[in-house]
Amino acid sequence: MYGAESLRLPSAELAARYRAAGWWRDETFLDDLARAAETRPEHPAIIAYQGDTPRTICYRELADLVERFAGALLALGVERGDVVATYLPNVWQLTPLWLACARIGAVSAAMFPALAERELRYTMTVSRAPVCIGLDRIGDLDLGARMAAAAPDTVRHRVVIGDGSAADAIDFTEFFLATEHPAPDPALALRPDEPAVLVCTSGTSGQMKAVAHTGNTLYAAARAGAEPYGLGADDVIVVPHPHTHMAGMTYGALMPLQLGATWLLYDRPNDMGLLLDSIERHGVSWAYMSPGYLVDLIARQRERARDTGSLHRIVSGSAPLLPDLVESVRDTFRVPVHALWGMTENAAVTMTRPADPDDWATRSDGSAVPWMDVRIDAAEGEEAGRLLVRGASQCLGYLHQRDTYDECLDDDGWFDTGDIARPDGRGGIRIVGRRSDLIIRSNGMKVPVLEVEGLLARHPGIKELALVGYPDPTVPGSELCCAVVVPDGQPPTLAELHEYLGGTGMARVFWPDRVQFVWQLPRNSLGKIQRAPLHQRLELAAAPR
């Protein structure tokens, strides 16, 4: 792969140790597919919702599609070690394309439709992808035109699913499905420790990174969702998040593939009612979704109840779980909610377990999975500190950004996550916030940003908010705290917020000094809040004139 020298490939000693522990293996996801296609060929692998009517793909058909797509990629001139960029929502073609890349020794670069032209161009440029495959459009959004505008000269072929003529591209149906191509040589297939996937980070700081994972780092990541909850081949799994991002890819596709189970591929995140219909229709048993999705799911279920008795476990990540939400999930679906924490660089690192107290996900981000180590590096006398991790699901690094990745590692392989965490009292951790988002008071106290935000988010006058620091003009080097609020109805006053926080028992030193109202919060293409523009705006407002 172009740029592979910028990655930190695993040493033979480390690989042997992970294999001996059972965390890595000598097989790949292609072997999982072959095994399922042989032992249960008609068992549903993918149930894809692209509209109201599902398409079911059994394991036999999935294996056939992988061979067909692999032959088409070779016919387009893709060679072993090349990168194939996939610019797709949750369509049925996505997983067979990833596996087809692995089948011919190519690397998949996962790009989801929310990425802007700048981010698309970055990924295709740094990877030198000769082929990019995308959808023609989603609603009024012309993805084919965006892909064409972003493609650098290194992209020799653009392939479009849907109407490719308008974008002057190769028609996917014609070339990949209707045209026969020679079968690929089995010797081309990726080996388990070779780079297999590139995933873009969210880039809240504005710096894009292409994170490289192997089949084995992804295997370790995928196990995290299955083993603690006893999942098996008869489970039906859904992750309604984009499968071109880490959570969707690992828990929504690779985990069920490794199990020989079924996954529901859902592409209508704004229609949780249809998702509930699908859970009832297909007997979904395990789901991963963010707190925001859960709020909508509960509302739709309360509008019209579906039979969700098959659902026995919900796992959530990407944002703190509030007590009211966890209680609502239990009341509505009669299932527990578990917290999971991880990053694009390492997928699942910590999670709460079935043996934990029912409300533990509201107080903890869980304990480490067996194949990951976690360390909190706190200053003397302090409970919270830098969160460092290492282990079998840790990525190989950032493509063409070796120095950036090396800055995050120490000599013993500990990766600095950029997060601040504290012990949870049961051997696990609680994420306090990002180090870049820290608000340090004049007395040295650090505001627990996520905890204060979580409490304020329950105020009836707040739709959403972000806590942001700005310079304290009276004490150089220290900060005051501003609650940047999108109001829900009548905007609350600062005094009302203080009274509310006082009622929760939150220490006064952590209360905001100011409130500022906005129509919406700035977000990146993944939907995560970008605090840097808010911080800059407050700095300018506080600057002497």
Summary of the structure (lengths in Angstrom):
residues: 545
radius of gyration: 23.5
end to end distance: 53.1
largest distance: 74.2
contacts: 1890
relative contact order: 0.09
helix: 34%
strand: 25%
